[in-house]
Amino acid sequence: MKKTKDSPNVIFILIDALRPKNLGCYGYKRETSPNIDFLAKNGVLFENAFSTNNATEKVFVSITAGRHILLKDSRDFILNKEEIKSFLEARGKFLGEILKDNGYKTYCLKEIYGWQKKGFDFFYSAGESAESKGRGFWNSLQKNQKFRDFSRTIAHHFPKKISDEIKARYGRTNGKEATEDAIKIIKNSAEKKEKFFMLVYYNDTHIPYNPKEATGKFRAEEKSKNFFEEIKDRGYNPMLVDFWKGAFSRDSSIADIIARYDSAILYDDCLIGKIIDELKKTNLLKNTLLFIFSDHGESLYEHGIYFDHHGLYDSCMRIPLIISGKGFPKKKKIKSFVQHEDFVPTVLDMAGIPYDSLDFDGKSLLPVLRKKQKTRDSIFMEEGDKSKKRAIRTEKYKYIDASSEEDAFCKYCNKIHGGVIELYDLKKDPLEKENLAEKKRTILASLKKRMEERIKLYKKINEQRRIKNKISGIV
């Protein structure tokens, strides 16, 4: 076991569906994020950070294990058994496991299930260990995926007052509770002089954007068309429309809902401020590595995708990323491409823990900071829920494809967004409005080949890991 005296504490703060565009440190007009902005001024802001998947549960393994799991044929927002098996058989190991082996206490202030629990001493779940935090019968039922899908959908079909009460009482992890627990963990760690790794999860910026204490903090400056009139007769999935009716008042405009989203950001930012204050009080801020980021972005209206995170467009795939604390410079902005998979090797480098680079799809960000070199020249992305598509993004272009019209069809919006094959010139068309697939065939073919080579590389590396894992099991 490695001595942890000089290693930093590590805190991951994950804010679900947070767009960088709506943060002050990324140039937003509203003052939504004073505490996040403070960390940006005292750390490094990454301007081109991306998710490689737009579903929270699928991104979790990228964030906590430094891996991108290639999606199989199923359509779901969680990883299926085959995908999880491929990860575990190929030497998949979580950051919490590695840090525990090196003297850290590990905490996950997010509801997690089954295989995700590996490496955490404390987690929000069904109380399967002495140190886990259970929520009784309800959480036991939530272990059943079909029940979780049903319960989270049906709640939105009750009258709004009842729906909000159900979601507040039995819904996803409560940000206020997570903050209170985080403060207790920080105090306890300071008293016992224990090194810790903690993942704190906030989801007020996830639809319906409804934190009780701050829903109306911001208001739309101008009146605009009623949202439900806007979507009328556009063919959206009736269940999705009912979901919106359960989430938003009938007289809401798009601008009203965006203001509500911004209010949710401010609420979570205030909670983050309490964690920062506690780190200052306990004198741990100077020796704590803080990552502020989201699992994916959020489309508020772009591409006809309202208040959700499907589609491989930048509105959904670009994420905020701010890293501050021990070993990181202040007031620095990085333009290099970064992705979730880079977090784990970066933390291990900062903690001085050796590792085999073969075990991760990500790359440490330290060389980027010190030598201003690029980690990569493109980002590979996938989605496999509302539709099944994949993409590769360079600085200039984005190529998106689906294997068929059926895979390209969005089951939420009842249409194909953009096309079965899409190509965008991001320099001239950053909002990805003009599909150039028919006009720029040479570039299209080049990017398609590049993407196929990336997929082959993932498969090759994964097979190398699997063989190495098999050999190590024999020896």
C-alpha positions in Angstrom: 0.0 0.0 0.0 1.3 3.4 -0.9 1.6 6.1 1.7 -1.0 8.9 1.1 0.5 11.7 3.2 1.4 13.9 0.3 -1.4 12.7 -2.1 -4.4 15.0 -2.6 -8.0 14.4 -1.6 -10.1 14.0 -4.7 -13.7 15.3 -5.2 -15.7 14.7 -8.3 -18.8 17.0 -8.5 -21.1 15.7 -11.2 -23.9 18.1 -12.2 -26.4 16.2 -14.4 -27.2 17.7 -17.8 -25.3 20.9 -17.2 -24.5 22.9 -20.3 -21.2 24.9 -20.3 -23.0 27.7 -22.3 -25.1 28.5 -19.2 -22.3 29.1 -16.8 -20.8 32.5 -16.1 -17.2 31.3 -16.5 -18.1 30.2 -20.1 -19.5 33.6 -20.9 -23.2 33.3 -20.0 -25.3 36.5 -19.5 -26.9 35.4 -16.2 -25.1 35.1 -13.0 -25.9 31.4 -12.6 -22.6 30.1 -11.2 -20.6 32.4 -8.8 -19.0 29.5 -6.9 -18.2 27.5 -10.0 -16.8 30.7 -11.5 -14.6 31.1 -8.4 -13.2 27.6 -8.9 -12.6 28.4 -12.6 -10.6 31.5 -11.6 -8.6 29.4 -9.2 -8.0 26.5 -11.5 -8.2 25.3 -15.1 -11.2 25.7 -17.4 -11.4 23.3 -20.4 -13.1 24.8 -23.4 -13.4 21.6 -25.4 -14.4 18.9 -23.0 -16.9 16.3 -24.3 -18.9 13.3 -23.2 -18.5 10.1 -25.3 -22.1 9.1 -24.6 -25.3 11.0 -23.7 -26.7 8.6 -21.1 -25.7 9.1 -17.4 -25.4 5.4 -16.5 -23.3 4.6 -19.6 -21.0 7.6 -18.9 -20.5 6.5 -15.3 -17.9 3.9 -16.3 -16.0 6.5 -18.4 -15.9 8.9 -15.4 -14.9 6.3 -12.8 -12.9 3.7 -14.8 -11.4 5.7 -17.7 -13.0 3.4 -20.3 -15.3 3.8 -23.2 -17.4 0.7 -23.6 -18.5 0.1 -27.2 -22.2 -0.3 -27.3 -23.8 -3.5 -28.4 -27.1 -3.9 -30.3 -29.6 -3.1 -27.5 -31.4 0.2 -27.1 -31.4 1.3 -23.5 -30.1 4.1 -21.2 -28.1 1.7 -19.1 -25.3 -0.7 -19.9 -26.6 -4.2 -20.6 -25.1 -7.4 -19.1 -23.0 -8.1 -22.2 -21.4 -4.6 -22.1 -20.6 -4.9 -18.4 -19.2 -8.4 -18.9 -16.9 -7.1 -21.6 -15.6 -4.4 -19.3 -15.0 -6.7 -16.3 -13.3 -9.4 -18.5 -11.0 -6.8 -20.0 -9.3 -5.8 -16.7 -11.8 -3.1 -16.0 -11.1 -1.5 -12.6 -12.7 1.6 -11.0 -10.8 4.6 -9.6 -12.3 3.9 -6.1 -10.8 0.4 -6.1 -7.4 1.7 -7.0 -7.5 4.5 -4.5 -8.7 2.2 -1.7 -5.7 0.0 -2.4 -3.6 3.1 -1.8 -5.0 4.1 1.5 -8.0 6.3 0.6 -11.6 6.2 2.0 -14.1 6.3 -0.9 -17.6 7.8 -1.0 -20.3 7.9 -3.7 -23.1 10.4 -2.9 -25.3 9.1 -5.8 -27.6 6.2 -6.1 -25.7 3.4 -7.7 -26.5 -0.3 -8.5 -24.7 -3.6 -8.7 -21.4 -3.4 -10.5 -21.1 0.4 -10.0 -20.5 -0.1 -6.3 -17.1 -1.7 -6.7 -14.5 0.4 -4.8 -16.8 2.5 -2.7 -16.9 2.3 1.1 -20.0 4.4 1.3 -22.7 4.8 -1.4 -26.4 5.7 -1.8 -28.1 2.4 -2.5 -30.2 -0.5 -1.0 -28.1 -1.1 2.1 -26.2 -4.2 1.0 -23.2 -3.6 3.3 -22.7 -2.2 6.8 -21.3 1.0 5.4 -23.8 1.6 2.6 -26.7 4.0 3.0 -30.1 2.4 2.3 -33.5 3.9 1.7 -35.6 0.9 2.6 -38.2 -0.9 0.5 -38.3 1.8 -2.2 -34.7 1.5 -3.0 -34.9 -2.3 -3.0 -37.6 -2.1 -5.7 -35.5 0.3 -7.7 -32.8 -2.4 -8.1 -35.3 -3.9 -10.6 -34.8 -2.0 -13.9 -38.3 -2.5 -15.2 -39.8 -1.1 -12.0 -37.4 1.9 -12.1 -38.4 2.6 -15.7 -42.1 2.4 -14.9 -42.0 4.4 -11.6 -39.9 7.3 -13.1 -42.3 7.5 -16.0 -45.6 7.1 -14.3 -44.9 9.8 -11.7 -45.0 12.5 -14.3 -48.6 11.6 -15.3 -50.1 12.5 -12.0 -51.3 16.1 -11.3 -48.3 18.3 -11.0 -48.5 18.9 -7.3 -48.7 15.2 -6.5 -46.0 14.4 -9.1 -43.6 17.0 -7.6 -44.2 15.5 -4.1 -43.5 12.0 -5.3 -40.3 13.1 -7.2 -39.1 15.1 -4.2 -39.7 12.3 -1.7 -38.8 9.2 -3.8 -36.9 10.5 -6.8 -33.2 10.8 -7.6 -30.6 11.7 -5.0 -31.5 14.9 -3.2 -28.8 17.5 -3.7 -29.3 19.1 -0.3 -28.8 15.7 1.4 -25.7 15.0 -0.7 -24.2 18.3 0.3 -24.9 17.7 4.0 -23.3 14.3 3.7 -20.3 15.7 1.9 -19.8 18.3 4.6 -19.9 15.5 7.3 -17.3 13.4 5.3 -15.0 16.4 4.9 -15.2 17.2 8.7 -14.6 13.5 9.6 -11.7 13.2 7.2 -10.1 16.3 8.6 -10.4 15.1 12.2 -9.1 11.6 11.4 -6.5 12.8 8.9 -7.8 10.4 6.3 -7.4 10.8 2.5 -10.6 10.5 0.7 -12.1 10.3 -2.8 -15.7 11.5 -3.0 -18.2 11.7 -5.9 -21.0 14.2 -5.3 -24.0 14.1 -7.6 -26.5 16.9 -8.3 -29.4 16.5 -10.6 -31.5 19.7 -10.3 -30.4 20.6 -13.8 -32.1 17.4 -15.1 -35.6 17.9 -16.3 -38.0 19.0 -14.7 -35.5 21.6 -13.4 -37.4 21.9 -10.1 -35.4 22.6 -6.9 -37.9 23.7 -4.4 -35.9 26.6 -3.0 -34.9 28.2 -6.3 -37.3 27.3 -9.1 -38.2 30.9 -9.8 -34.9 32.7 -9.2 -34.6 33.8 -12.8 -37.5 34.9 -15.0 -37.8 35.2 -18.8 -37.0 38.8 -19.8 -39.4 38.8 -22.8 -42.6 37.1 -23.5 -42.5 34.4 -26.2 -44.6 31.7 -27.7 -46.2 29.1 -25.4 -44.1 25.9 -25.4 -47.1 23.6 -25.8 -48.3 25.6 -28.8 -44.8 25.4 -30.2 -44.8 21.6 -30.1 -48.4 21.1 -31.1 -49.0 18.8 -34.1 -45.3 18.1 -34.5 -45.7 14.4 -33.9 -43.8 14.1 -30.6 -44.2 10.8 -28.7 -47.5 11.3 -26.7 -45.8 9.9 -23.5 -43.1 12.6 -23.9 -45.7 15.3 -24.3 -47.5 14.0 -21.1 -44.1 14.1 -19.4 -43.7 17.8 -20.3 -47.2 18.5 -19.1 -46.4 16.9 -15.7 -43.1 18.9 -15.5 -44.1 22.4 -16.7 -47.0 24.7 -16.2 -49.4 25.0 -19.2 -48.6 28.7 -19.8 -44.8 28.1 -19.9 -42.8 29.5 -22.9 -39.4 28.1 -23.9 -37.8 31.2 -22.4 -39.6 30.5 -19.1 -38.3 26.9 -19.0 -34.8 28.1 -19.8 -35.0 30.5 -16.9 -36.1 27.7 -14.7 -33.1 25.6 -15.9 -30.8 28.5 -15.0 -32.4 28.7 -11.6 -31.6 25.1 -11.0 -27.9 25.8 -11.9 -27.8 28.6 -9.4 -29.3 26.3 -6.7 -26.7 23.6 -7.3 -24.0 26.2 -7.4 -25.0 27.4 -3.9 -24.7 23.8 -2.6 -21.3 23.6 -4.2 -20.4 26.8 -2.4 -21.1 25.1 1.0 -18.7 22.3 0.1 -16.0 24.9 -0.8 -16.6 26.7 2.5 -16.2 23.5 4.5 -13.0 22.7 2.7 -11.7 26.2 3.6 -12.8 25.8 7.3 -11.1 22.4 7.6 -8.0 23.7 5.8 -8.3 20.9 3.2 -9.0 23.1 0.1 -5.3 23.5 -0.6 -4.7 19.8 -0.7 -7.9 18.7 -2.5 -8.3 18.1 -6.2 -11.7 19.3 -7.3 -13.3 18.3 -10.6 -16.5 20.1 -11.6 -18.2 18.6 -14.7 -21.4 17.2 -16.1 -22.2 13.7 -17.5 -23.5 15.3 -20.8 -25.0 18.6 -21.9 -28.7 19.4 -22.5 -30.6 20.4 -25.6 -33.0 23.2 -24.6 -34.5 23.7 -28.1 -31.7 23.0 -30.5 -32.5 20.6 -33.4 -36.1 20.3 -32.2 -34.9 18.4 -29.2 -36.5 20.0 -26.2 -35.2 19.8 -22.6 -33.4 16.5 -23.0 -30.0 15.0 -23.8 -30.3 12.9 -26.9 -28.6 13.5 -30.2 -24.9 13.7 -30.8 -24.8 17.4 -31.4 -22.6 19.7 -29.3 -25.5 21.1 -27.3 -25.8 17.6 -25.8 -22.2 16.3 -26.0 -20.1 19.3 -24.9 -19.6 19.4 -21.1 -18.2 22.0 -18.7 -14.9 20.9 -17.0 -13.1 22.8 -14.3 -10.2 21.3 -12.3 -8.7 23.2 -9.4 -6.6 22.4 -6.4 -3.2 21.0 -5.6 -0.9 20.9 -8.6 -3.2 22.7 -11.0 -2.4 26.3 -12.1 -4.8 29.2 -11.7 -6.7 31.3 -14.3 -5.8 28.9 -17.1 -7.9 27.9 -20.1 -7.2 24.9 -22.3 -8.5 24.4 -25.8 -7.3 20.8 -26.3 -9.9 18.1 -26.7 -10.7 16.4 -23.3 -13.1 13.6 -22.4 -14.4 11.8 -19.3 -12.0 8.9 -19.8 -9.1 11.3 -19.0 -10.1 11.8 -15.4 -8.8 8.6 -13.9 -5.3 8.6 -15.3 -5.1 12.3 -14.4 -6.0 11.6 -10.7 -3.6 8.7 -10.5 -0.7 10.9 -11.9 -1.6 13.6 -9.3 -1.7 11.0 -6.5 1.6 9.5 -7.6 0.1 6.1 -8.2 1.7 4.0 -11.0 -0.5 2.4 -13.6 -0.5 0.6 -16.9 -1.7 3.0 -19.7 -3.2 -0.1 -21.5 -5.9 -0.1 -18.7 -7.4 3.2 -19.8 -8.9 4.7 -22.9 -8.2 8.2 -21.5 -5.0 10.1 -21.2 -3.6 12.1 -18.3 -4.1 15.8 -18.7 -0.9 16.8 -17.0 1.2 16.9 -20.2 -1.5 19.2 -21.7 -1.0 21.6 -18.8 2.8 21.5 -18.7 3.7 21.3 -22.4 0.6 22.6 -24.1 0.4 19.5 -26.2 -2.9 17.9 -27.4 -4.3 14.7 -25.9 -6.0 13.8 -29.1 -7.2 15.3 -32.4 -10.8 13.9 -32.3 -13.6 12.7 -30.1 -15.5 9.5 -30.7 -19.1 9.5 -29.5 -22.0 7.0 -29.3 -25.7 7.0 -28.3 -27.9 3.9 -28.0 -31.2 4.8 -26.4 -33.6 7.3 -28.2 -31.7 6.5 -31.4 -28.6 4.5 -32.2 -25.9 6.6 -33.7 -22.2 7.2 -33.5 -20.0 10.2 -34.4 -16.5 11.4 -34.7 -15.7 15.1 -34.0 -12.6 17.0 -35.1 -11.9 20.7 -34.6 -13.4 21.4 -38.0 -15.9 18.7 -38.8 -18.4 16.3 -37.2 -19.5 13.1 -38.9 -22.6 11.2 -37.5 -24.1 8.0 -38.9 -26.5 5.2 -38.1 -26.5 1.8 -39.7 -30.1 2.1 -40.8 -33.1 4.4 -40.9 -34.5 2.3 -38.0 -31.5 3.0 -35.9 -31.5 6.7 -36.9 -35.2 7.1 -35.9 -35.7 9.0 -32.6 -38.3 7.3 -30.5 -38.9 10.5 -28.5 -39.4 12.9 -31.3 -40.8 10.4 -33.9 -38.5 11.5 -36.6 -34.9 11.3 -37.8 -32.8 14.2 -36.6 -30.5 15.6 -39.4 -30.4 12.4 -41.5 -29.1 8.8 -41.4 -25.7 10.2 -42.3 -24.7 13.8 -41.2 -21.6 16.0 -41.8 -21.2 19.5 -40.4 -18.5 22.1 -40.9 -18.2 23.3 -37.3 -16.1 26.4 -38.2 -18.8 27.8 -40.5 -21.8 26.1 -38.9 -21.1 25.7 -35.1 -24.9 25.1 -34.5 -24.8 22.1 -36.8 -27.7 23.2 -38.9 -26.5 22.4 -42.5 -25.9 18.8 -43.3 -23.1 18.6 -45.9 -23.2 14.8 -46.4 -24.3 15.1 -50.0 -22.0 18.0 -50.8 -18.6 16.9 -49.3 -18.3 13.2 -50.2 -14.5 13.1 -49.9 -14.5 14.5 -46.4 -17.4 12.3 -45.5 -15.5 9.1 -46.6 -12.4 10.2 -44.8 -14.1 10.7 -41.5 -16.1 7.5 -41.9 -12.9 5.6 -42.4 -11.3 7.4 -39.4 -14.2 6.4 -37.2 -14.1 2.8 -38.3 -10.4 2.7 -37.5 -11.1 4.1 -34.0 -13.7 1.4 -33.4 -11.2 -1.3 -34.6 -8.6 0.2 -32.2 -11.0 0.0 -29.3 -11.8 -3.6 -30.0 -8.1 -4.5 -30.5 -7.1 -2.9 -27.2 -10.0 -4.5 -25.4 -8.9 -7.9 -26.7 -5.3 -7.2 -25.5 -6.7 -6.4 -22.0 -8.9 -9.5 -22.0 -5.9 -11.8 -22.9 -3.7 -10.1 -20.3 -6.4 -10.6 -17.7 -6.8 -14.2 -18.6 -3.0 -14.8 -18.4 -2.7 -13.0 -15.0 -5.5 -15.2 -13.7 -3.5 -18.3 -14.6 -0.1 -17.2 -13.4 
